[in-house]
Amino acid sequence: MLSARNQFTGKIKAVKLGAVMAEVIIKVAPKIEVVSLISRTSVENMKLKKGDKVTAIIKSTEVMVSKE
């Protein structure tokens, strides 16, 4: 059990591997995606791939985006 309240279940739309980091795109609703940057090692250890059912767990003190 986790204390994080912001949990979104979905399917992996894409995994983009870099040398050290990986971008995991999770489709959580028809028009909503969550993008996570995690280590490549974590992707490989978890054997994450397109189509896998996963849960995005968001535990953060702040998320900031600005555009003017």
VENBELNOR-V131353 format. One record per residue. N is the residue number from 1. RES is the residue in one small letter. OMEGA is omega in whole degrees, -180 to 180 (NA if undefined). Layout:
# VENBELNOR-V131353
n->N res->RES omega->OMEGA
n->N res->RES omega->OMEGA
This chain:
# VENBELNOR-V131353
n->1 res->m omega->-180
n->2 res->l omega->178
n->3 res->s omega->-179
n->4 res->a omega->-179
n->5 res->r omega->-176
n->6 res->n omega->-180
n->7 res->q omega->-178
n->8 res->f omega->179
n->9 res->t omega->179
n->10 res->g omega->179
n->11 res->k omega->179
n->12 res->i omega->177
n->13 res->k omega->-179
n->14 res->a omega->172
n->15 res->v omega->180
n->16 res->k omega->-176
n->17 res->l omega->172
n->18 res->g omega->-179
n->19 res->a omega->-177
n->20 res->v omega->-177
n->21 res->m omega->177
n->22 res->a omega->175
n->23 res->e omega->180
n->24 res->v omega->-179
n->25 res->i omega->-176
n->26 res->i omega->177
n->27 res->k omega->-176
n->28 res->v omega->177
n->29 res->a omega->-176
n->30 res->p omega->-179
n->31 res->k omega->-177
n->32 res->i omega->177
n->33 res->e omega->173
n->34 res->v omega->180
n->35 res->v omega->-180
n->36 res->s omega->173
n->37 res->l omega->180
n->38 res->i omega->-178
n->39 res->s omega->177
n->40 res->r omega->179
n->41 res->t omega->179
n->42 res->s omega->178
n->43 res->v omega->-179
n->44 res->e omega->180
n->45 res->n omega->179
n->46 res->m omega->-179
n->47 res->k omega->-180
n->48 res->l omega->179
n->49 res->k omega->179
n->50 res->k omega->178
n->51 res->g omega->179
n->52 res->d omega->173
n->53 res->k omega->-177
n->54 res->v omega->175
n->55 res->t omega->173
n->56 res->a omega->-179
n->57 res->i omega->-175
n->58 res->i omega->179
n->59 res->k omega->-175
n->60 res->s omega->176
n->61 res->t omega->178
n->62 res->e omega->172
n->63 res->v omega->-176
n->64 res->m omega->173
n->65 res->v omega->179
n->66 res->s omega->175
n->67 res->k omega->-180
n->68 res->e omega->NA
